Structures are given as structure tokens and as C-alpha cells.
Amino acid sequence: MATPFKGILQAHQSALSLAHRALDLAVIAACSLWFAWLQDRLHDSDTWLRLMATVMIFHWLCEYHQLYGSWRGERVKRELMRVFNYWALTFCCVMLADYLLTGPEIVLDRQRIAWFALILFALCGYRLLIRSTLQALRRRGFNTRSVAIVGTGTVGERLACSIAAAPWMGLRLLGFYDDAPQQMALDQLNRRIPVLGGLDQLVLDARAGRIDKVYITLAMSCEPSLCTLVKGLSDTTASVYLIPDVFMFDLLHARSESINGLTSISLVDTPMDGSSQLVKRFEDIVVSSLILAMIALPMLLIALGIKLTSAGPVFFRQTRYGLDGRPIMVWKFRSMTVQENGHEVVQARRNDCRVTPFGAFLRRTSLDELPQFFNVLRGDMSIVGPRPHAVAHNEQYRKQVNGYMLRHKVKPGITGWAQVNGWRGETTTLDKMQKRIEFDLDYIEHWSVWLDLKIIVLTLVKGFVHKNAF
């Protein structure tokens, strides 16, 4: 049976989203045909097949990942990053198809890179132009929406402050509605936001056409009032949004998900889904392959140095937790006389007698980590991510640090956000581990290809030698 509330709870297509679809296809087609004309290949059937494939792949990725929804309340950086991810993935797919169908003579030449860059610039450029124009109009009172907040609790207070801090969204806050108003501290808004009445008054004002959007921030315990309110608002033209108080928790990539038409809200999730997972894996394969090609000879010399300076195997393998907490075997060059991999693992300390002389050099320069590029190539690790800890340390700190196991929502990395910010080496106090986890979770929450590149550059610039590496 159809729900009577579907009309107000389901997002509507906007003229802007339709324009985005048309402009995306037009930009890709125009740039591709211009490049074909420059190469005198405008009448080549391969050109048109490649264009059709490019348009279809990009359009499918954008539709599948809902790029063409409403971006009124989102930062432009997030939209542009998704455009970059989808276009880069489309480009890789087209290049792979060319390679498989045409042969190894297809190379990534300057013209193909220019084609990729031009279309990326155009796709992002017109979006920035539209955004800038709309934001300027909204600041002047055009293209605005009248907004009402239901609930004067903490969630409603935070929402009001968010709306006031982002005038570019074009949301004009009329006031609050609540049957039992609470005292709020809204000093940062620089103006008084009134409580306009109870829930019955809200329905009357919405029916009179005074309200465009209603944001419900009541606690989940107010279910009877919520049902009555939504039923009343279904007789109005206002758009209704529910902001559950579960968002007051410290969430990691919270988002909604549909399960056979039933909407659920994830409280903890990973950013590595869909195209992001493919982009991250492509990044790992390319970078690790290039690095392994460059360090093959140094690794051979290091292996020889280990065999000549101490008894024991060249490599040290230790079980650690990988993605989703699954155990993986991490490879390192052996730098100690012991190979602890049990229920108790003692962290290396300054002047540790277990470290061999040659191993001390490897640890100071982080060269003992080089075999982990094979872990990256295998898919167990990433170039960038939270550093993997020994299983014994995981079991210890998961009981002491809140949110510790959330760092396993992504693959562990050779280098990470915590490491380039100085949080590496022995964790002699619980505060040090908490700080490391804080940076790990910050990386997961704000992951992007650009952040990965930034961390890689910082790792190279700051060098592998660190005062905490011993």
C-alpha cells in the first residue's frame, strides 16, 4: 500500500539537477569532438564509440552515486571532489578499454592528458560559476527558502547556528515551533529567533504557505507527536525533513541507506564505497608499482645487509588487523633479534637491546617498512591509512580508547595522517595513543585523493627519519 507521506518525504528533481545532467553530457561531447577535430579523426567510428562509452560511464557513475541531487546545503568542495573522482574513474575505464581493444600501442600521451584536464576543468568550472551566481543571489534575498525548525533542544539549536553560519544556502530561518519550548543560547546568531508557537500552529502556518521547509529535530522518544505532525504537514506544500537526535553522537560517515524502500541511517560507516573504493585501489596499485620498481635494488642490498650482520630470516612477519578487523600478515625487514607475534608484544624502546645494529639504522630511517609495498600490491594495505598495530596492542587499546576499532573501517597504511603530524613510535602513555587515534579518525572522516597525495608529499618532505623512530 502506498504511503500517504511519500509526496513530502521524497526528494524532488530540480531544474538545476536536470541542467547539470545536460551540461555534463554537453561538456564531455564538445571537448571530445573538438579534440577529434584537431586530430582529424572526427569521421572515425572509434571516436564516436569512445564518446558514447565515456558519456555512458560518467552518467551512470553520477546517477548511481546521486551526484545530481540538491546541493543547496552542501559545501562546493565536496561536490567538486565527487566530480573529480567520477571523471577520473571514467577516464581510467576508457583508457583500459582502449588498451584491451586497440592494443599496447595506446599510451597516455599529452593529448589524452589534456583531454582529461580540459573536461575536468569545464565540469568543475561551470559548477563553480553556477554556485557563485546562486550564492550571490541568495545573499541578496533571491532564490531563498523560508525555514522552520521543530524542537528547541540541542539539535534544533545546532541546526539554527549552522543555517545562520551559511547564508550561501539561501535558507531564511523564520523561527522555532515546540509545544514545550526550552531555553537556548543563541548569542552567536546576533539576532533573536522567536518561538512562533506549538506544533498545531506550525501546521496552520504551513497550510497558509508561509513555510517552504520544515526541519524536525524532536527527540526519537516523541514518536506520537512526530506521527501526528507529519500527518498534518502532508496536507501542506512544505518540504519536510527529519534530523534525528542520533546525530548528536560522535558519528563516522553517517548517512542514509535504502533497504528495499525502507530508509535506514548508518551511525558508523566507511568512506571507501563505490567509486571511492575503486579510486583508492587504483591509486595504491599505481603508486606501489612505481615505488617497488624504484626500490628493488635498495631492498636487495638491505636484505644482504641483514643476512651479513645478524642471524635469522631477512623478513619479519607479524599478524595485524586489516580492513574490518580481519587479520593480515604484515611484512617488514627484520630489525630485532626477536620475532614477537603472540599475545604479548613489547613495543620497541629507545636503546632497546633487542634491536640489531643494522636494524637500528633501518628503524631510524623507516627502511624496515619497505616490504609493506608488497602488502599494498596484494590489497591487504594501502599507501596511506592508519598504521597497523600488533594484534596484542589492538586488544589492549580497544578497551581503553573510545572508538579505537573505527580505524579499521579502512585499510591500514604504510604512512598516515597521524604519522606526518608527529604521532608515531612508542606510545608510552594512553594520551599518546588517543591522539594517534584522533588523527586516524580525522583522516577517515575527511578522506580524499588530495589528502592522500598531501600525506605522501609530507612523508617525503619531512623524511623518513623521525625522533620517535627507534
PyMOL commands that set and color helices and strands:
alter all, ss='L'
color gray80, all
select helices_A, chain A and resi 6-9+15-38+45-64+76-102+110-139+154-165+167-169+187-189+199-207+220-233+245-248+275-309+323-325+357-364+367-369+372-378+391-397+404-409+417-420+430-445+449-462
alter helices_A, ss='H'
color red, helices_A
select strands_A, chain A and resi 145-150+171-177+195-197+213-216+239-242+255-259+262-266+315-321+327-333+382-384+413-415
alter strands_A, ss='S'
color yellow, strands_A
deselect
rebuild
show_as cartoon
